[in-house]
Amino acid sequence: MVAAGDSFVHYTETRRLYKLQMQDGKTIILDQDLVRIQELVDLLDEQIKSRLLPQVIAAFEAGDTVTFGDLGINREEISWKGETIFWAEIRTMTLRETTLVIEKLDKKEAYWQLIAMPNISLFQGLKDYIFQRYQGISGPEG
């Protein structure tokens, strides 16, 4: 006989957390319990993007590798966790939630999970810039 208190029940709770890391190392955690959290996150995201995107584009154009966590982008290639794809091989790139889908000219696709990637919208801005600026790469998606 098993008492109700002896049974094992596993509860899973899904929460979306946003971590804002300051340049001085301080971290602010924002979670879904905050009223109007999405509006705040969107506002912060837009402010960060408008301030940093010109610097990121300038570094890219200067030939530097711009990094977003495990993702690296330079004028020749995009790389993630040891995988590298040259821009000349890429047909399209789509960001679906936190998954980067890269369709290559040979119709093969790469799926890179960018869940913990910092500044995902800054990456999106750089990606859009690259697709709009350079010929040979199809227009930006997602």
Residue pairs with C-beta under 8 A, 6 or more apart in sequence:
15 31
15 32
16 31
16 32
17 29
17 30
17 31
17 32
18 29
18 30
18 31
18 37
18 41
19 27
19 28
19 29
19 30
20 27
20 28
20 29
20 30
20 44
21 27
21 118
22 28
30 37
30 40
30 41
31 37
34 40
45 121
46 121
48 119
48 121
48 122
49 119
49 121
49 122
49 125
52 119
52 122
53 122
53 125
53 126
53 129
56 66
56 122
56 125
56 126
57 126
57 129
59 66
60 66
60 73
60 74
60 75
60 126
60 129
60 130
61 75
63 74
63 75
64 74
65 72
65 73
65 74
66 72
66 73
66 74
66 126
67 73
68 114
68 117
68 118
68 119
68 120
68 122
68 123
69 114
69 116
69 117
69 118
70 80
70 81
70 117
71 78
71 79
71 80
71 100
71 112
71 114
71 117
71 123
72 78
72 79
72 80
73 79
73 123
73 126
73 127
73 130
75 87
76 86
76 87
77 84
77 85
77 86
77 87
78 84
78 85
78 87
78 90
78 102
79 85
80 100
80 112
80 114
81 112
83 110
83 112
85 102
85 104
85 110
87 130
87 134
87 136
87 137
88 136
89 104
89 105
89 106
90 102
90 103
90 104
90 105
90 137
91 103
91 104
91 105
91 107
91 137
91 138
92 102
92 103
92 138
92 141
93 100
93 101
93 102
93 103
93 127
93 131
93 140
93 141
94 100
94 101
94 103
94 141
94 142
95 101
95 114
95 120
95 123
95 124
95 127
95 142
96 142
98 113
98 114
98 115
98 117
98 120
99 111
99 112
99 113
99 114
100 110
100 111
100 112
100 114
101 109
101 110
101 111
102 109
102 110
102 111
102 112
103 109
104 110
114 120
114 123
117 123
127 140
128 140
130 137
131 137
131 138
131 139
131 140
132 139
132 140
